[in-house]
Structures are given as C-alpha cells and as structure tokens.
Amino acid sequence: MNKLKKLRQDRKERKIAKQEASSKLPRITNETVAEHREEVLSGARKYIYPLQHSKHKIVIITTTLFVVAFLSFTTYCVVSLYKLQDTSTFLYRVTQVVPFPIARSGRHFVSYESYLFELRHYMHYYETQQKIGFDTESGKQQLDDYKRRSLDKVINDAIIKQIASERGITVTDTEVDNQIAIARNQNRLGGSSRVFEDVIKEYYGWTLGDFKRSIRYSLLEQKVTASLDDGAKAKLDTVQAELASGKPFADTAALYSDEEVTKAAGGDFGIVDKSNTAISPQTVDVLFSQAVGTVSQPLVISYDTGYAYEVIKTNEVTGDKAKGAHIIIRLKDVNVSLNDRKDKQPARRYIRL
C-alpha cells in the first residue's frame, strides 16, 4: 500500500511540475515575433553597415581610377597626335575608334583617321618599295611633303563629299567592285584573289577594304569633278551630237579632242593589248568588250594628274590585241574647281606642317 501511495504521489508531483514548466514558456504572439525579428536584424546591422560602406568606397575608388586613366590616355593621344604627330599603328587604330579631328572645313570636321589613312600608305610604299628612310634629313623633308599633300587631300575629300551630298552624287558598291574586276581581269594587280590582296598589302599596306575605300574616294572625286565643269560637259554634248549626226569619228576627234598626240591621227592610239598599263583600265575594258565599229558612251577616266571625258571607238580586235581611237575632253583640275568654296570657307588646320 505504501508503495502504491508513493507511486501516486510521484505522478502527482510530476504532473504539477509539468504544468508549472508549461506556464513558464512565453506565449507566441505578433508582438513577440516582431520583437524577435528586431533582435535578429539588430545583430545583423553591425555587419551590414560596414559592408555597405565598403561598397560605396569601392565605387568611388573605381570611378576615380577610371577618370584618371581616361584623362591620362586622352592626354597621351592629344600630345602624340597634335604635338608629336605620331603616325604609329597604335594611334591609327585609336583614331579609327575615337573621332579626333585634324581640320575643319566650313561646319564639317575632317577626321584625323582619314589623314593617317592617306599618309601611312605613302609612307609604306616609299619605305618598302623605294627604300626611302624617313630618319635621314632628305627623308624627313620628303615626309613633311607627304604630310602636306595628305592633309590637302583629305580636306579636299571632305569638301568633295559636301558637294556630292548637295548634288545627290553617290558611288555604289557595284561600281567599286567593277573597278576591281577590271583591274584583275587585266592582270594589273594579280589574277587571283590571293595574289591581288598580297600585292596591295605589299605595296600600300592596305587590306581589301582599304583598297575599296580608296577606289570609292577616286570615283566620287571623278563624278564631282565632272559635275563642276560645265564647259567640258557642253563640249562633250557637241561631240556626241556631231557623231550622232554621222560625222566621221576621225574628223570629230581632230576637231575637238584635247589630246594633242592622237588628235592629228583622228584619235587613233594604235595597237593595244589587254595588259597595257599606259592606258586607263576602263579604256582597255571598253575597247575589248564592245563590238568592232562601235562608239562608246562617254567615260570619266583618270588622265595625267586629273580627269577627262573619253569617247572610244573600237576599230579592230584580234585575240588579246585591239586597235582603237578616242576623243579626250579634259576636265578642270578639281583643286581649281574647289578654290571658290575654299575662299569662302577657309579650312582650319589643327596641326602645323
């Protein structure tokens, strides 16, 4: 009995102890949850605030370093280009990305990149093909001359582009590709694509894209030069009218052609083969491609140091040789045609030569 009584007493005491322990546990309410969350956040803040401060410092330091690097790089480029007139490949690549100006014509800037494009191909040709060293006294004088010529050319190119834009004159990719095809067909720059690209790389340091760019400039200059010379156009119209009326080609050439060497012979320039480099590639192409007895439409070709209209008659074709005659009408030098515009809007140059 005593054992049973003691067992009951122990049970009762454990039950009372359990109830007391349960009564001491905190009750979970919205308020207690909020208090606990605030406790956790308070403990975390001492780590978060320093981290946020560090991020802010990192942003400031990074921005400062970027600004310093940018200003240093810009200063280096400006000094190298405008004071030292460095023509290195590195700075040429920089000017292809950053549009540093070398001159201003009217309201338009002339890019430093276009100047280096012209100058560097002169330098490459004369250094590699003519073996001229630009570190000698005579070489330095020649380099100064090339610099002046290059700067004059890119300023003229800028004016020509302005005139072309005003007159709606353009050059298409097809026209550029046709010029390359003509040169390659006549084996002037190698027959295959590989040889052709090797030749322009060796002689001028150009890629195919650079060569196309040069041709595009030349074709645009031809078109603009022709559009500015009303006198030459009037003379060409007269020539075409007389030929259309049945006047013999030889008589028309003798009367109107500006080429003294051939006009006395009725424009006859004798026998020509396809690889003849003394004649314009466009002339050779037309001479061999049109039917015997045909008179061509007028071309604009490079002639001496400028450009000219040319009308061609094919007299005979035998294999890779042909006989023909032509009428040449010279166009005014583009520099003369641009003088009025230059006088009204003098170019401002940013380097001293």
Buried (B, 14 or more C-beta within 10 A) or exposed (E): EEEEEEEEEEEEEEEEEEEEEEEEEEEEEEEEEEEEEEEEEEEEEEEEEEEEEEEEEEEEEEEEEEEEEEEEEEEEBEEBBBEEBBBEEEBBEBBEEBEBBBBBBBEBBBBBBBBBBBBBBBBBBBBEEEEBEBEEEEBEEBBEEBBEBBBBBBBBBBBBBBBBEEEEBEBEEEBBEBBBEBBBBBEBBBEEEEEBBEBBBEBBBBEEEBBBBBBBBBBBBBBBBBBBBEEBBEBBEBBBEBBEEEEEBBEBBBBBBBBEEBBEEBBBBEEBEBEBEEBBBBBBBBBBEBEEEEBBEBBBBBBEEBBBBBBBBBBEBEEEEBBBBBBBBBBBBBBEBBEEBBEEBEBEBBBEE
